[in-house]
Amino acid sequence: MESKMKLIETITFNEICDLIDKAETHLYISLPSIDDEISSILIEFDKSDITKIIIDNSEETIRNGFGETTGIENLREKNFRIFQSDGNLISFIISDDIGYFVFPQSKIFLEKAKGTNAFKLDPVTIQLLIQNFFPSERQTDVSKFSQTATIGDSIKHFENALQEVKEKGSEVSVSQFDNERYESIKKNLKINPPLSPNLQRQINTYTAKIQFVELKFSGGNLENKIAQLPKKAIPINSDELKSLLLTRIKMFQDISKDSDYIKFQEFKDKIEKLRKDFLIPITCRPSKSIIKMERKESFLRELIKLKEESKTMTKVLTTTLEGAKLNTIDLLRKELITFFNTNEPQELKDIDRADIKERKQTETINAIISSVKFPEVSELIKGISLSELFYDLTWNDFKDEKLHKEFLEKKVMMKDEIDSIVHMKKVFDVKQ
């Protein structure tokens, strides 16, 4: 069979049909999977007796748009010999003495080939592919191979390569088709059908324009941090003392007036400005916003600047917060001294010597202060973080009418785009 195709070519569906039709002695096919169109042509030309097919027998491959269970099923019903090679990405078609490496694309992205997608195989490569992928066809008679060799070094090349296969074995793992695995794949796809390529292409059109994003700033509410009162009773059983402690357990007193803390507040304002400038909040998706893809790069540049600034901010805050914590402890101590001087408990009244009474009061105050649990500044600082997560919209998002409405209200999408999505949903529901 002579080929009119060039070395590097765009193979159309019609040209694949021609290769299949003209095969007389053998037809070898290696593809991610088999779709309905290819299976129909193989059956129509009645090539089951000379055809061997290798596919990646996986659910993921089919979900990614490289084949259909119906295509595989049709061939199995007609007794085509199908083998599997897990994760194999090498695709080719060999029709008698003509062969091509082919580079199939998912139907999710393209309906037909755009640009070159095939590379013509020389006789040596054809034989080597057969040796590696179809061991039962292995050629051991070099003289037979020499009949198809067209270049001076072909025979020597083949002898060396064949010897390597004999000594080391094939690099390709091919096994009998796993019927049990295939039945499991069919079951899973029936329970959760993959989207048709047309629907998925439309979804990809929109996901190329917008994304969900979560911009999280944690640990910023420092001014309201409080200390914890001890679970056990405080050393002096006094309602007035408990009331005093409740008013003084705010960890940072008047921190909002500190110049460094003011810078921290300004930093938080910058984060909010980033949200306002780039993100569109979505109320039906709590904590999520929409970002338009044409603005994502600019958003990330500004975000990186803020993350760098946050590193300096945390160092400054460590000093500020430790100082504020010590000031709060000093204030609490001062208030407790005043309290005990004016509300002397019986335990102190029973002590006659002034120096002992003062030492006992100091001991009691120290015990109270040590029993109050102040958060560790290092832990507070560790909890301050700025992070982002991006999410692609899924088919479930596109089926959500609340999201449609919000997209329209906030001009994330235009009405004709929303109408197109609604139409997609109706088509999908009918197919279900």
VENBEL-V301202 format. One line per field, one symbol per residue. ss: DSSP state (H for helix, E for strand, C for the rest). A space follows every 10 residues. Layout:
BEGIN
ss = ???
END
This chain:
BEGIN
ss = CCCCCCCEEC CCHHHHHHHH HHCCCCEEEE CCCCCHHHHH HHHHCCCCCC EEEEECCCHH HHHCCCCCHH HHHHHHHCCC EEEECCCCCC CEEEECCEEE EECCCCCCCC CCCCCCCEEE CCHHHHHHHH HHHCHHHCCC CHHHHHCCCC CCCHHHHHHH HHHHHHHHCC CCCCEECCHH HHHHHHHHHH HCCCCCHHHH HHHHHHHCCE EEEEEEEECC CHHHCECECC CCCCCCCCHH HHHHHHHHCE CCCCHHHCHH HHHHHHHHHH HHHHHHHHCE ECCCCCCCEE EEHHHHHHHH HHHHHHHHHH HHHHHHHHHH HHHHHHHHHH HHHHHHHHHH HHCCCHHHHC CCCHHHHHHH HHHHHHHHHH HCECCCHHHH HHCCEEEEEE ECCCHHHHCC HHHHHHHHHC CCCCHHHHHH HHHHHHHHHH HC
END
